[in-house]
Amino acid sequence: MNRWSPQHYLKAGRAAGIPEDVLQNAVSIAAQMHEGCPPIFSLKHLANLTSVPYPFLHRTISRTYQTEAYTVFRLQKANIGHSPDRYRYVCAPSPEMLRTQRWIHKHILASLKPHHSSYAYEKRNGVFEAASLHCQCIWLIKLDLTNFFETILEPRVYKLFRSLGYQPLVAFELTRLCTRIRPRGNPENRLWRGELTENLPYIGSAVGHLPQGAATSPKIANLVMKSLDEKLYEFASLNELTYTRYADDLIFSSTKSFDRALASKHIETINKLLRDEGFWINRAKTKVVTPGARKVVLGLLVDGAEPRLTKDYKKYVSDHLYFLSRLDIDAEAHAKRKRFDSVQGLLNHLSGKIAYGISIEPKWGAERGTKLRQICDRLSLDHILFP
């Protein structure tokens, strides 16, 4: 989309015979927008901008659809601890919904900056950067938020779009296009109509949440968490702790000595800050790592000057390469034994693992990449895509 210009808008509007007061009102609304955010004057305007049919947008916002715009997959959680919720729900948007959300992400959300302590979903090596801040720590406190995306409800998202300068109705419509209601009959469904208590041109009023899998959810989650990140960062600074957040993983570390009693006190204070903002700690995943114990942050060792891959990670990749390179072992049988549909699927999987390894430990990753290419050549299969 080209940069919006009030002069171009006025010129085109006057040529189309639109009343001057309507044009001036639109320009006045546009002047209130956050820098870089395109003005949206109505749902029909949004339909034109996104090239998505107006009836689809209206059905989605009013929630009068017969078939919702997501295909929902239920996936069993790994490392569930003692949590009674053993599944996560991933929502794959329909083509029209995906096009709409990609437009919102690209033109509204992408240029907005989350708090500097947030490292997920940005165009950088967030895992490495976040882990780097905790290198050579003595104490480590690792916390996990329960149902991260589902906890972020419509009012928070609406508040975000209003803060960007969008008028109440447009902010409400953008919010509805980025959220999804819980299954019918869920006791947590509540009624909410934004600031618009009268004359709202939509029927459904059950409050929705960010769906995991939507193109807009990661960025919105980071942005609405900004106020909480500020509070947690302030708490960390006052207590000589280092704080990072990677999506729902909260990490606090210290290079100072203290004891378990103080660590427990820190956790309770953090938990109160979270509850005040409507979030909850997953107690089953709360960990306090003491001096002398192995320190792992986001899957990387942080006991040295720089983050490193774990021995388990390296062994996993090296073992696969070893068996695939053996002439007396059938590669297809090995892939099926490890529950891959094909050798090519296993090679693609290893390629991703090695590409990640290159971003953390370039020498180790490059050596395994060479071995993988040799295996691909021997098996006459496609080379995979890392440097």
SVG drawing of the C-alpha trace seen along z (x, -y; Angstrom):
<svg xmlns="http://www.w3.org/2000/svg" viewBox="-29 -21 63 75">
<polyline fill="none" stroke="black" stroke-width="0.4" points="0.0,0.0 1.3,-3.4 1.7,-6.1 -1.6,-7.7 -1.7,-11.4 -4.5,-13.8 -3.9,-15.9 -4.3,-13.0 -7.4,-11.9 -9.0,-15.3 -8.2,-15.6 -9.7,-12.2 -12.7,-12.8 -13.5,-16.2 -13.2,-14.7 -15.7,-12.0 -18.1,-14.6 -17.9,-13.7 -19.2,-16.5 -16.4,-18.7 -17.5,-18.2 -17.2,-14.4 -13.7,-14.8 -12.6,-17.2 -13.9,-14.9 -12.0,-11.9 -8.8,-14.0 -9.3,-15.0 -9.7,-11.3 -6.5,-10.4 -4.5,-13.1 -5.1,-11.3 -3.4,-8.1 -0.3,-6.7 2.7,-7.4 2.9,-4.8 -0.6,-3.4 -2.9,-3.7 -6.3,-5.4 -9.4,-3.1 -12.7,-5.0 -15.2,-2.1 -15.5,1.7 -16.1,1.2 -12.8,-0.8 -11.0,2.1 -12.6,4.6 -11.2,2.5 -7.7,2.2 -7.5,6.0 -9.3,7.2 -11.4,9.4 -15.2,9.4 -17.2,7.1 -19.8,9.9 -17.1,12.1 -15.7,9.4 -19.1,8.5 -20.1,12.1 -16.8,12.6 -17.2,9.5 -20.9,10.0 -20.1,13.8 -23.2,14.8 -21.3,17.3 -22.4,20.9 -18.8,22.1 -16.2,20.1 -13.0,18.8 -10.7,21.2 -9.9,24.9 -9.0,25.9 -6.5,28.6 -6.1,30.1 -2.5,31.1 -1.3,32.9 1.1,30.9 4.6,32.1 6.2,31.7 2.8,31.0 3.9,31.6 0.8,31.7 -1.4,29.5 -4.9,30.9 -5.0,29.3 -3.1,31.7 -3.9,30.1 -3.2,26.9 -5.5,25.6 -4.0,24.3 -6.4,22.3 -5.6,22.3 -7.3,19.3 -9.2,19.6 -7.7,18.0 -9.9,14.9 -9.1,14.5 -5.4,15.1 -5.3,12.4 -7.1,10.0 -4.8,10.7 -1.7,10.5 -2.7,7.1 -3.4,5.9 0.0,7.3 1.9,5.8 0.4,2.4 -0.6,1.8 1.3,4.0 4.7,4.8 6.3,1.4 5.3,1.2 7.9,2.1 7.3,4.3 9.1,3.8 12.9,4.3 12.7,7.3 10.5,9.2 12.3,11.4 9.8,13.6 8.3,13.1 10.8,10.4 13.1,10.4 16.2,11.4 17.7,14.4 15.5,13.9 16.4,17.2 20.1,16.5 19.8,12.9 17.5,13.6 19.7,16.4 22.8,14.3 21.5,11.9 21.5,14.7 25.0,16.1 27.2,16.9 24.3,16.3 24.4,17.8 20.6,18.1 17.9,18.7 14.1,18.4 12.1,19.9 8.3,19.2 5.7,20.2 2.4,18.5 -0.8,20.6 -2.7,20.5 -0.9,17.4 -2.8,16.5 -6.2,17.6 -5.7,15.3 -5.4,12.2 -9.1,11.2 -10.8,8.7 -10.8,5.7 -6.9,5.7 -6.8,6.0 -9.4,3.2 -7.4,1.0 -4.4,1.5 -6.1,0.5 -7.7,-2.5 -4.2,-3.6 -3.2,-3.7 -5.8,-6.3 -8.6,-4.1 -12.1,-5.3 -14.2,-3.1 -16.1,-1.2 -13.1,-0.6 -11.1,0.5 -13.9,2.9 -14.0,4.3 -10.2,4.8 -10.4,6.5 -13.0,8.9 -11.0,9.8 -8.0,10.7 -9.9,12.7 -12.0,15.8 -14.8,16.8 -14.5,19.8 -16.7,22.8 -20.4,22.2 -21.4,22.8 -18.0,22.0 -18.6,20.5 -15.8,18.0 -17.7,16.4 -18.6,12.8 -20.4,10.0 -18.4,7.0 -19.2,4.3 -16.2,2.0 -17.1,-1.6 -20.2,-1.3 -23.1,-0.5 -25.7,-1.7 -26.2,-1.5 -23.5,1.2 -24.2,2.7 -23.3,6.3 -25.2,8.9 -22.7,11.2 -21.3,9.9 -19.4,12.8 -15.8,11.9 -13.1,13.5 -9.4,14.2 -6.3,14.3 -6.3,17.6 -3.0,19.4 -2.2,19.7 -3.6,16.4 -1.2,14.2 -1.8,11.3 -1.7,13.1 2.1,13.1 2.6,9.4 -0.6,8.4 0.4,10.5 3.8,8.9 2.3,5.4 -0.5,5.8 2.1,7.4 4.2,4.1 2.7,2.7 3.4,5.9 6.9,6.2 7.6,2.7 6.4,3.7 8.5,6.9 11.5,5.1 11.2,2.5 10.9,5.2 13.9,7.0 16.0,3.8 15.2,3.0 16.2,6.5 19.4,6.7 17.8,9.3 17.9,9.7 14.5,10.2 13.6,11.5 10.3,12.8 10.1,15.1 6.3,15.4 5.0,17.2 8.5,18.0 9.6,15.6 13.2,15.8 14.8,14.0 18.5,14.4 21.1,13.0 24.8,12.9 24.4,12.2 24.2,14.8 20.9,15.3 18.9,18.2 15.7,20.2 13.7,18.2 14.4,15.0 13.8,16.8 10.4,17.9 9.7,14.3 10.6,13.1 8.2,15.7 5.3,14.6 5.9,10.9 6.1,11.7 2.9,13.9 1.0,10.9 2.1,8.6 0.9,11.2 -2.4,11.8 -3.0,8.0 -2.7,8.1 -4.9,11.2 -2.1,13.8 -1.3,16.9 1.9,18.9 1.9,22.6 3.2,23.9 4.1,27.2 6.7,25.5 8.1,23.1 11.8,23.8 14.5,22.3 18.0,23.3 20.6,23.0 24.3,22.3 26.2,25.3 23.2,26.7 23.1,26.8 21.6,23.6 19.5,23.9 17.5,20.9 15.2,21.5 17.0,24.8 20.5,23.2 23.2,23.6 24.1,20.3 26.9,21.4 29.6,19.9 30.3,16.5 27.9,17.3 24.9,19.5 25.7,23.0 23.7,26.0 23.1,28.7 24.7,32.1 21.3,33.7 20.6,31.5 24.0,32.3 23.7,36.0 20.2,36.1 21.5,34.6 24.8,36.6 23.0,39.9 20.7,39.4 23.6,38.5 25.6,41.5 22.8,44.0 22.0,42.3 25.6,42.5 26.0,46.2 25.9,48.2 24.7,51.3 21.6,49.6 18.6,49.0 17.8,45.3 14.1,45.8 13.8,48.3 15.7,45.9 13.3,43.0 10.2,45.2 11.6,46.5 12.0,42.9 8.4,42.2 9.1,40.1 7.0,40.6 10.0,40.7 13.8,40.3 13.2,36.9 11.1,35.9 13.8,36.9 16.4,35.0 14.2,31.9 13.9,32.2 17.6,32.5 18.2,29.6 16.1,27.4 18.0,28.6 21.3,27.9 20.3,24.5 19.4,23.6 22.7,25.1 24.6,22.8 22.9,19.8 24.1,20.8 27.4,22.6 28.5,21.9 31.4,24.3 29.5,27.3 26.6,26.6 28.7,26.2 30.4,29.5 27.0,31.3 25.7,29.5 28.6,30.9 27.7,34.4 24.1,33.9 24.9,32.8 27.1,35.9 24.2,38.1 21.8,36.3 24.2,36.9 24.7,40.6 20.9,41.1 20.2,38.9 17.8,36.8 17.3,33.0 19.8,30.9 18.2,28.8 18.4,25.1 20.9,23.8 24.1,21.8"/>
</svg>
